[in-house]
Amino acid sequence: MAVCLIQTNVVFNILFFQKLMQMRYAVILFFSFFIVQNAQAQESLARDISYDYLEKLLAVCKKNYPKIKMFEDRVSVAEYGVKRAKLSYFDIFSAGYLYSPNNSNATSGTASFLGGYQLGFFANVGSLLQKPSIIKQAKGEFAAAKHDKEAFDLSMEAEVKKRYFTYVQKVAVLKIRSGAILDVENMLTIIKHRFEKGEETLDNYNKALILQSDHVQNIINAEADVLNAKSNLEELLGQKLEEIK
């Protein structure tokens, strides 16, 4: 009886040790996979960013984006307003003439002085006093238009950079997930082989299958993220990325 109990304990300990090693093996595989993914992500993002290409994107945006052109037109209109306000000084002067026919009843001296055409020049003093304030207002509108354009340019530059970095990030994630599919399939093959030999549990095998399925779904989601990020960036550029070299 004592011998049977000892044998039972030995068998139980052996089975428990095998289960423990199987679980430990599966856990190591899972964690190793995600650690490799994170390390690759950190390395790839910095390597894929091109600041020279980013400068080209900024130049294309400034050239093509309609709202930037709108602010440039506003500045041009405000500048023309300053010039027009300065030239309006000539508006205060006016000229006129008066025709008086010779009157036979008037004396000869009076008739010769008042008869015929008479020219006159006039100056509007009230309008003259208003000109400095009008010019000052036009200059203020010109300065405000330039400040609005500068602020919008800075905002657009930041937005282009943000969308470019997001696009690079999504592309990097897609590369990592696409490249790691081989690791997932290899891990699944190993676990399947161990399961067929009775060295792996059904639970761990099912987890590996779920991991592969999730990874394929993640690749599809990553592809959609890349397309959305690309579309968002091209919205500001007015061109396809493929056309910008």
Buried (B, 14 or more C-beta within 10 A) or exposed (E): EEEEEEEEEEEEEEEEEEEEEBBEBBEEBBEEBEEEBEEBBEEBBEEEBEEEBBEEBBEBBBEEBEEBEEBBEBBEEBBEBBEEBBEBBEEBEEEEEEEEEEEEEEEEEEBEEBBEEEEEEEEEEEBEEEBEEBBEEBBEBBEEBBEBBEEBBEEBBEBBBEBBBBBBBBBBBBBBBBEBBEBBEEBBEBBBEBBEEEEBBEEBBEBBEEBBEEBEEBBEEBBEBBEEBBEBBBEBBEBEBEEEE
